[in-house]
Amino acid sequence: MKTLTGRVETARMDMIPTAPPTPTPVPAASYPAQVARTHRFTLGVPRAFTLSGDGRTVLFLRSRGPEDRTGCLWLRDDDGERLLADPLALAAGDVEVPQEELVRRERARERGTGIVAYAADEALRTAVFALDGGLWALDVGEGAAREVPVAGPVVDPRIDPTGRRVAYVADGALHVVDLAGGSGRCLAAPEGEDVTYGLAEHVAAEEMHRPRGHWWAPDGERLLVARVDNAHVQRWWISDQAHPDRAPRQVAYPAAGTPNADVSLHVLALDGSRTEVVWDRVAFEYLTAAGWDRHGPLLGVQSRDQRTLRVLGADPATGRTTVLHEQRDAAWVELIPGTPARTASGSVVHTADAEGTRHLTVGGEPVTPEGLQIREVVGVSGESVLFVASDEPTEEHLWSYDPATGPVRLTREPGVHTGLRAGGTLLLASHTEAGRRFRLRSEQGPERSLSCLAAVPPEPRLTWLRAGEQGIRTALVLPSWYEPGGARLPVLMAPYGGPAMQLVTRARHWWFAEAQWYADEGFAVVIADGRGTPGRGPAWEKTVFGDTLGAPLEDQVTALRAAAGHCPDLDLDRVAIRGWSYGGTLAAIAVLRRPDVFHAAISGAAPSDQRLYDTHWRERFLGLPDENPEGYDRSSPIGEAAALRRPLLLVHGLADDNVVAAHTLRMSAALLAAHRPHQVLPLSSTTHAPSDEVVVEGLLRHQLDFLRQALNIPPRAAV
């Protein structure tokens, strides 16, 4: 099997067509309401795939349609698609989702309801999932789901590979329950209120691609479990100012330069005995990855300065560890999803940075060519490695490496591709400019598909550009009604621009649809991925080491000028910039440092003072605040507040526990102290990524009104 991330009820195995009618594209004029109702066109998209060992059956999550937020568990086999578990049929009553689960979902940016995650055994006979704090087990063949007795509200249930038992976390303790008889036991209980077992700490879930805290041994007899002690982590309090009757929520948040959680790793046997996995936790305080394969426990650990990463193999009987791989870098060692892993023979699968290329390595040897940038390892089977890589930064393709053939590219169409492989079947998930497509390619029969029920975003009028000597990948979106030589077009720059993500890739993304909406309201929209963004290799990414804003801001100016060179109708006397999170920081610094270029800005959920952001993410680029105060100052717009000469709108969710609202409140205070007029829009009960329909639609329309006023643009007449 391959995985890409009391009472008895019978869930009907409803058959649905394998090729439903193509969803109707959304008219651009109704975009704000539709993007809110569809969760940015993600509802109805298949995800979280599990492929059976013979490749004939796949489990996956999907809601029933483009505006349905309730996730359901589905099966696809030779007979078509079937609904296995519908939360509405498994009415869980009025039980609230536990706070630990809400935190886990926030770290995963999970905005849906119902079944949002599941786990299946190796044979794909049984799947388990949490629903409103309860634990459910599903017989995949029969389609019968039953609720399993548990000790408390369930978080992150994981079935063992043999299908006999389920491990889960309740109130910070790790429990195991036998599916056959329903008997349960607590394997590890917190020794104090600051301790949890089986959960990931904040920085692991938010920054390290490690959302989990417990892993089964292949034989189902032991578990590898993370113990997290937050005793020395500073406490912040997140309150909902719209509801003063509710108590603030306490959050253990390790801001840059402050103590991290103390994370240790333990092998727990079902009889309650335990063995601690031993490594130098002073020199390597970050547990970046963990798992248990046929060779034993495998983990990644990283130094506080993130310049050294070690891959360790552990003896589960003694807890002793052996260094299997070590990687060093003068800036930081990038963590690649899916690594470390091991082949059947025990060779470590990892990556290595060499000048401008991030190579895939097997057994310490690079196996991919120069210029091919490894993005993710998605599976290892035998000696074969399935991975995602880019040789052109606007595309991500699925590749396979085998010692006999070397690296082989499996996808061709420009776009963003990933997948799974088992039993001679390749599950291919593709997102291209034509939309999303999910296919099962088998050596034993015809190609099969999975139905995508999502709404189709409006098709953007896109021009792909390469700006400046650096060839900055840039997308120019023009109004659908635009004709060359007509009215001058004010410009809206809409970057993210930071290390966490790219925007300029060859797929039908929601942000291109959003750009088209702004364009049809009278703008030319420019989106550019400058230095520091992923996909162009380690040298490109690490340009921002020590200064996270200087080069990215220069690149936005370069992209703007390139777009104007391509389309002379762009009005460079009316240029605005908007962004969210890092993009919001970039927008703010743009109007502070370059008011000659940028005439208005919208800064959403922006880290305005880098000393308030978490350890692992901020110290990766800037080091410790006490050792590099100048770098923190250069990368914090708050220190330049007095330079504001242009209209600026600050937006922030008051329930944000990632980039807390204090960033925007302190930025506003600095602007007030400098007598600089600006606007602040607080979003009640909103976290780092707004999802409420009213908030999402209203926020879009408010931003449009702000831009029109700031740039003196009258509303377009209705056509």
C-alpha positions, 0 to 999 in steps of 0.5 A: 500500500502506498499513501500520498498523505461502540455502535455500528452504522452501515455507510452505503457504498453509493456508486457515482458515475466515473465521468460526471458532467464537466463543471460549468466555469465560473463567470468572472463577475461572480468571482468573489462570492464563488471563490468564497463558497468553493474554498478557492475552488478546492471543494470537490477535488480528490486528495489524500490518496492511498493505493492498494498493493496490487494497484487496483484500488484507491481510497481518497477524500473528496466532498460531494460537490463544488460547494460542499465543505464536508469531506467524505471517504471514497473508493475507486476500483475496477467497478467505478467510484463508491462512497464509503463513509459519509459523515452526515450518515454517521451523525456524531451528535453535538460533540465538539472537535477537540482543540488539539485537532483544531490546532492540527488542522490550522497547521495543515491549512485544513478548512473543510469539515467531516472526514479530513484525514484517515489511515488504512492498513497495509492490505487496505482492508480497514480504514480509520478516521476521527469524526467530531472527537470520535474514532471510526473504523471502516471495513473497506470491502463491506462498506460498514463503519462502526464507532470504536470506544475511546478514552477521550476526544481523538486526534490523529488516529493511525491504524497499524500496518497489520490492521489489528490496532489503532493508536491515537492521541487524547488529552495529550496521551497516546492510547492504543485500542484493539479493533477486534475486542475494543479493549484499550490501553494508555501507553504514555500519559503526560507527566505535566500540563506542558507535556504531550505524547504523539503530537507534533510541536508548533514548528514541526507542523508549521515549518518542517513538513512533519505534521505527526508525532507517532509512527507504527512499526511494520509488525504493529507491535511497537510505536515510535512516539515523540514526547514534547515538553513545552515547559520552557516555551514562552506563552502567548494568548490569542483572544477573539475580541468580537467575543469578550465572553470567551477566555483567551487561548494559551499558545506555546509559541517559540519566537525567534531567539527564545527556547524551543520545545524539548522534543524526545523520541521513544519506542513504546511497546504494547506492554507499556515498556519504553526505550528512549532513542538517543542522540545529541539533543543539545547539538541537534534540537530539531526532530525534522522527520521520523518513521519506521521502515523494514530496517527500523526507526529512521529519523532526521535531526537538525542543529539550531542554526539549521546548517547541519542535518543528520539522518540517523538509524535507530536500534529499537531495542537499545535506542542507540543511533547511527549516523547514516547521512550528514549534510552541511550548508553555509546558509541552511540545509533545506528540508525536502518533503519525503526525506529521509527514506530508505530503499529495500537494500537500506540505501538512504534516499536524500538530497544534496545541494551542489552549486545551482542544483539540488540533486536526489541522492541514493546511498550518498551518491547524486543520481539526477543531472545538473539543472534538475531541482528535486522538490519532493520524494513521494515514494520508494519501492524496492530500489526505485524512487518516485519523486517530483522535480523541476528543470523549468521553474514554472513546471513540476514533473513526476520522475522515477529513478531506478538503478537500471534506468537512471532518472526517467520523466513520467509526465510531459504536459506543462503543469504541476504533477505528482502521484503514487505507484504500486502494483504496476499502477501509476496514480497521476495527479495533474494540475495544468492550465486546462484544469485538474485531472486524476488518472490511474495508468496500469500495465494490466488494463485501460487508463481509469480516472477519478472524478474531480467535482470542483468548480472551474475557475474563470480562464485568465488572459495570461502572458508568460514573461521572463523578466530581466537578466535573471529571467524572473518568471512572471505572469501578466494578466490583462482584462478580457476586454483589453485591446492594445492602444486603448485606455491606460491600465493601472497596475496591480502587483500581486506577489507572494515572493517568499521561500514558502511557495511559487505562484507562477506555475503552469496551472489553473490556480485560483490566484490567476482567476483572482487576478483576472477578476481584478483585471476585468475591474480595470487593472493589469495584474503582474505576478512574479516569483523573484529570488528566494522562491522555490523551484530554481535551485539552492543558489537562487533560494539562498540569495535571501540569507541575511536579508529577506526583503532586499533582492525580492523587492528589486525583482518585483521592480524588474518584473514590473518594468518587463511587463510594461515593456511587453505591454506599453499601455501599463500606467506606471504612474498608478501602481499598487501592490498587494500580498498576504503573509510574506507577500504582505511584508513585501507589499509594505516594504515596497511602498516604504522603500520605493514610493517612486515605483509603488503608489499604494499597498495592501499588506495582509497578515504580514510579519512586520517585526521578524522577532515575533515570528517562530524560531525555525522559520525566521532563524533559517534566514536571519540567524539568532536576533542577538547575533544578527540584529541588523538583519532582523531590522532590514527584514522588518518593515516596522522599523521603516514606518516613518518613511510611509508616503503612500496609502497603505491598508493593513489587514489581519485576522485576530485569531491568527496563531501563526503570524499573530495580530501583534505584527499589524497592531505594532506596525499601526502603532509605529505609523501613528507615532510617526504621524503617517495615515493608514488604514487597518482592517481587523478580521474577527474570528479569522486565522492566518488563512480566511475561510469564512464565506462572508469574510473572504468575499467582503475582503476582496471587495474591500480591497478593490474599493481601497485600490480604486480610491488610492489610485483614483480609479473610477468603477467600471461601468456595467456592460 
